[in-house]
Amino acid sequence: MARKTTTRSAAKVPAEPSACTSCKGSGQVARTVRVGRRQRVVGQQEGLCLTCLGSGLDPNA
C-alpha cells in the first residue's frame, strides 16, 4: 500500500489582542459615587472594568 505524503501548512500566528472598548485598555473605569437619601452625585472613583475584568483586552475579539 502506498503511503500518502502531505505538506505541513505554515504555523498560524495568533491575532494581536485588541483593547477593551469600555476602558480603552486601562482595565479601570470611572464609577459615579452617590450618597444620601436622594442619591445625589458627589464625585467619581476608579473601578474595575466589568467587561474585561481588569485585563484591558477585548474578550470578544
Secondary structure, DSSP 8 states (H G I E B T S, - for coil): ------------------B-TTTTTSSEEEEEEEETTTTEEEEEEEEE-TTTTTS-B-TT-
